[in-house]
Amino acid sequence: MFLEIVTPAKKVYEGEVNAIAFPGVDGSFQVLNDHAPLVSSLGKGTVTYQNKEGKHNVEISGGVVEVLNNKIVLLADGLIGE
């Protein structure tokens, strides 16, 4: 799957991932390869994605995610700690 994480200030990540977990407003959820199309609001929390280098965490203050045809676009309101 291809993941793109963007904030109003910068592009945080762009690349292939195996799995990704999001802090949804009603609870966390995970997206794997060939996931059904999805648009969801995100709450404050940790986005965890796994690529060939290992597991990575990004702390977001909220946002929106779209999943379509193995492409994931995360529009984050901002990053926590920046």
Secondary structure, DSSP 4 states (H G I P E B T S, - for coil): -EEEEE-SS-EEEEEE-SEEEEEETTEEEEEETTPPPEEEEE-SEEEEEEETTEEEEEEES-EEEEEETTEEEEEES-BTT-
